[in-house]
Amino acid sequence: MSELAERIEAEIRAKRLAPFEGQVEPGEFVVPHYEGYSIVNLINAALARLGLEPPGPPLPRGLLPERPVRRVVLLLIDALGYRQLLRALEREPDSFWARLVARGRLSPLTSVFPSTTVVALASLHTGLTPREHGVVGFRLFLRELGLIANLLRLKPTFDPEDDRLFRMGLTPRALLGAPTIHERLERAGVPSYVLIPRPYARSGLSRMLNPRAARLLPYASLADLMTQLRALLTTLEGRGERAFVFAYWDALDAVAHERGPETDTWRLELRTLAFALEQGLFPGGVAPLDGTLVLITSDHGQLPAPPKERVLQLKRHPGLTRRLRLAPTGEYRACYLHAKPDALRELEAGLKERFGDELVVVRSRDALEAGLFGPPHGRTHPETPERLGDLIAIPRGRQALYWPYDPFELKGRHGGLSDEEMLVPLIAL
């Protein structure tokens, strides 16, 4: 690890939030560093390098190469945590990942909170914090529709029909409450391209985050992604025009969920991705592409999940559940609880008594005002406070606060504030 990376990580870890004082030991939680070292700052730095005024603060100087660029490529590798990448580099010091890091600049950044894909994608496609765009979890209570929704599939929780929220009258702009970066780029005369797996190309989430302002390039496989990406960059270089390219690869996340993070399957998937990068994006060796800045990052890391019989199960405590006015929302590792009128204090005290040191409980309003979802000054999406409920329950260690939305079979989890989930890499070339 370089001195720069060590300094940044120390600065990230030094950040504290008042609601956690007295409940969390120093270093136990890593909170989002929206001031400069988060993925929100990264996308704003990308916009700034293309000549736009970003909607939020960019990364500090020194994290990105200073050479002139006309094109920015952001490759998002779902579920590649910073600590996990460092361990991979230690295991395989001669790997292509090691050559990438040696040729470029490796820095840690933080994810957003909750550290989950739909929240991170909303930030990366708007340049806004979760507080501002209002997509603050995988499952959310949408007051405007009177239901709990699955925000990844944009449907009521137990509805089989994907994207139904839009057919119920919700619009992408109403849900996000702000323009996407692609709309900002279009107004500035800078084309943007989005490469995503073909099954996602026509999804409601894709329509929300990648409006007509972006040119969508679906791909069929990892080889197809790299082939299309290289061909696109060659074309753009030949034209000499400015452009922004967003490419998303999700297989590492899928493997971590199904088999567990850093299992043999996960490690082979990481090597496969490195081979595809070497053969597809950097066929002539690791060197900066002419006039192009390449940024490789992630949305979150993952932790191995405990077996279902060991997780915290709220349903087993009727004294707590009868104080809820809604089923829990958010994530199993970042749970939002909506209390019945006049039941907030009893619910808060009951959670702490029942689950003790396995759960950190803070009031949602306090967390919002302290900056857990974005700096407390400035704009807040009008629905953010309601979507957060009254309490936020964050399990410690590898624990989860389970509610029976699903069978809890995944081997890897994320959403919380451990360093494994929150720290993500930035490789800038």
N, C-alpha and C positions, 0 to 999 in steps of 0.2 A: 504494500500500500504506500502511495506517495505521501509526502509531507502535506501536500494540499488536501488530499483525501482525508488524512488523519485530522487535520485542522477542521475541515467541514463537519466530519462526523462528531467531533468533540463539541462543536458549536450547536449542532442539531440536538445532541443528547443533553446539553446544558439547559435547554428550554424547559420551563415549568409552566403549568397552568394552575391557577389558584384552586379550582374545585377539587383537584386531586391531592392537595396538600393534606397531610395527616392520614391519607389512605394508601398512598403509593410510595414505595421506597425510591430514592434517587436511582435513576437508570432503569427502573422496572418498565416504564412506558416511554415510548418515543412518540411525541406529538407532532402534528404537521408543522412544518416550518414555512408557512405562507409568506413570511417576510423576504425570503430569497432562495431557499434551498428546497423547493418542492417541485413536483411535476407541473403545478400551475405556473410557477415562475419559468419553467422550461419552455412551455408553449408560448408564453409571452415573449421570451427571448427570441424564439424562432420568428415570431411576427415582427419583432423589432429589427432583426437581421434582414428582413425582406422590405424594410422601409416603412412599416406601418406603426402607428401609435397603438401599443397594446392596451387592453382594458385593465391590466394590473401590472405590478412590478415584475420586471424580468430577473433572470439570474444575475448575481454580481459578476463583474468583470473577472476574467481569468479562468472561467470554467469552460469556455468555448474558444476555439481557435480564432484569432483576430483577422485572418486573411479575408479579403473581399469575397462575398458569395452572392450568387444570383438565384440559387436554388437551395431549398432546405428539405431534407428527407428525414422524417421521424419514423423510425421502426419501433413499434410497441410490441414487446414480447410479453404476453400475458403470463404473470406469475413467476417472473425471474427476480427473486429477491437479491439484494446486495450481498447479504451474508452468504447466501447460497452460491452466488457467483464467485465470491472470494474463496470459498472452500473448493470449488471446481478448479480454480486457477492453481490452488495449492496442490491438488491431486495431480493435475496435468499441466505442469509448467511449460510444456512445449506445444500446447494445443493452439488452434487458430484463435480461440478466445484470448489466449495470452499474447499472441502477436497483435491482435486488434488493440488490446489495452496498451501494449508497449508503443504502438504507432500513434495512438490517440491519447485522450485524456479520460481517466476514470475518476468519477466522483460519486459519492453517495447523495441521494436526494430523499426526501420523504414522499410518501404517497399522500393522499387526502384522507379524511376520516368521514365515514368508515372506509377502511382500506379494501375496497371491493370494486369490481370492474365497472359496473354501471355508473357509480359515482365518479370514478377516475375518468372514464370516457366522457362523461358530461363536462368535466373540467377541461380535459384536453381538447375538446371540440368547441369550447366557448372561451377559454382563457379566464374563467371565473372560478371562484371557490364554491364549495357546496352550499355555503350560506347564501351565495348570490344566485346560483342557478336552481336551487331547491330540490335537486335530485340527491337526496341524502340517505339512500339506502336501497337495498334490493327489494324489500317489501315495505310499502308505505301506505298510511291512511291518507287517501285523497278526499279531503272534505268536500271539494267541489263536485265529486261524484257520489260521496257517501259510501265508500267501499275501501277495502284493503286491496292494493294492486301489486302485482308482480311487475316491477319496473324494467326488468331485463326482457320480458316477453310482452310487456304493455297490455296486460289483461287482468281482470279480476282474479284473485288468488287461485280459486279452484275452477275457473272457467277453462274449458279445453281449447277455446278459440284464441289464438295469438292475435295481438294488435287490436283487440276489441275496444280498448279505451278510445282509439281514434274514431271508431264507428259509433261510439257512445257520445261523441261530440267534443272530446278533448283534442286540442290542437297542439302540435309540437311547440309553437311559440308560447302558448299558455302554460305548458308543462315546464319548459325551460325558462321562460320569462325574459329571454335575451337572444340577440342574434348569435349565430355560430361564427367561428373564425372563418369559415368558408364564405359566408356572406360578407364579412369584413374584407377578406381578400378580393372578392369579386368587385366590391366597390372601389378598391384601390387598383384594379386592373391586373391583379395577380391571379392566374389560374391555380386551382387546387385539385389534387387527384387523391382518391381514397381507394386503397387496395384492401379488400376484405374477402373472407371465404364466400364462395357463391351462395351457400344456404342462407347467409345473413343479408344478402344484397337487397332483397325486397322486404325485409322486416320493418316493422314500425320503428324499432330503435334506430335502424339505419336511416330511415326517412327523417327521424327527428334530429339526428346528429350530423347527417350528411345530406343536406337539402340539395335542391337543383343547382345551387351555386357551386357544388363540387362535382367533378366528373368521377363517377363510380366505375372502378375496374375490378369486377369479381374475378377470383382465381379458383382453380380446382384443386391445387396441391401446393406443397412447399416449393417444388421445382417450378411450377407454373408461376407462383408469386415472384420468385427470384428472376425468372426469365422475363416476365412482364416488367418488373421493376427496372432491370438493366436496360431493356429496350426503351422504356419511357425516358430514362435519364439520358440515354444516347440521343434520342430525338430532341429532348429539351436542350441539351448541350449544343446540338447542331443549330438550333434556332437562336441560341444565345439569350433566351427569355427567362424572366423571373418565374418561379413556380414554387408551390409548396406541395409536398407529397407525404401522405400519411399511409403507412402500411401496418397492418395488424396481423399477428400470428398467435393463435390460441392453443396450439396442441400441447405446449408445456403445461398450461393450466389444466387442461383436460386430463393429462396423465397424472399430474399431482393430485387431483381430486379422486381419480379412480384407483391409483396404485399407491399414492403417497408421495410427498416431496422427497427428492434425493434418494429415491429407490433406484434399482438398476435400470428400470424402464425410463425413469425421469432422466438419469444421466445419459442414457443412449439417445434420448430425444434431444438433449442439449448438444451432444456431439453431432447429431444429424443436422441440426440447425446450423452449427458452425460450418459443416461441410457445404451446405447449400449456400451460405453466405460467401464462402471462399470461392466456390465454383461459379456462383451466379452474380453476386454484386461486386466482388473483388477478384475477377479472374486473372488479372495481371499482377496480383500481390496486393498487400495492404498499403495502399497509398491514397491520399485525398483525391477524390474525383474532381475534375477540372471545374471550378466555379460552383461546387456543390458541398454543402455542409451536411454530413450524415450524423444523426443523433439516434443512438440505440438506448432504449430505456424500457421500463416496465410500469405496470399499474400497481402492483403489490407483490409480496412474497406469499409463502404459505407455511403453515405449521402442520405436523402430523395431528390428526384428530384422535381423541380418546374414543374407546368403544361406547356405544349408546348407553350401556348399563352403568357407565361411570359419569355421564354428563349430568348437569344440574337440570332437573325436570320440573318446571313450574307447575305443571298440571297436578303433580302429586301434593300440592300445598293449597287446598281450597281456601284456607284463610287468607292467602294472597290473591288468588284468582278472583275471588268475589269482590275484591276492591278494584278490579280492572273494568273499564267501560268498553274496551276493545281487546281483541287478541293482541299479543305482542307483535311489534313490527320491527323493521330494520334487519339486523343480521343475528345469527346465533352467537356471534362474538361481539356484537354491538347492538344491544336490544333496546328498543324504544317502548316504554310502558305508559299507557294512557290511563290515569286514575279516574275513578268515579268522583263526582263532586264531594268535597270534604273528606276524601279518603287518602289524600296524598301523603300525609305524615305517617299514617298507619302502614301504608304500602311501603314507604321508604324504610321505616324502622323494621318492618317484618322481613323485608329482603335481607337486610344486614344481619338480623338475628338468625334467620334460617340458613343462609349461605355463608355467613361469616367472612373469612379471609379469601374465599374462592371468588368473590364478586366485588367489584368496585361500583358503587352506586352514586351518581351525581344528578342533580336537578338539571333538566334540559335547558332551562333558561340561563342557569349559571354557566353551563358549558358553552352555550351560544355567545353569551356576553364575554366570556374569557377568551374566545377565539378558537375553539376546537374545530369549528366549521369554516373558519375564515376570519380575518381581522374584524373586530367588532365595530369599527367605524365604516361608514359608507353604506352601500345598498344591501338590502336583505330581500330575498324573494318573499312576497307576501304570504306564501303558504309554508315557508320553512318552519316557523315556530310550531304550527299545528302538526306538521309531519313528524316533528321530533317528540311529540307527546310531552309528558311531565317529568319522566325519569329516564336516564340512560344507564343501563346495566352492562358493564364491561367485564367479562370473565378474565380471571388471571391465568397465567401459565397457558396450558393448552385447553382449558376448559371451554364449555359452551353452555349457554342458557337455552335449553331446547323447548320448542313448542311443536306439536305434531302437524306441521305443514307437510312433512315428508318423512321417510323412514330413518333418516340420519344414517346413511350408509357410506357417505364419502369418506375417503381415507385422509384427505387433506382439507384444511379449512383456512379461511382468512376473514378479515373484517375488523380485527381488533388493533391493539396498540403495542404489540410486542415488536422488538426490532426485526424479527424474522419477517413479519408482515409489512411493517411500515417503511423500512429502508429499501430503496430500489437503486439500481445502478444507472449512471449516465456514462456512456462511452461516446465521446465527441471526436469526430475525425474530419 
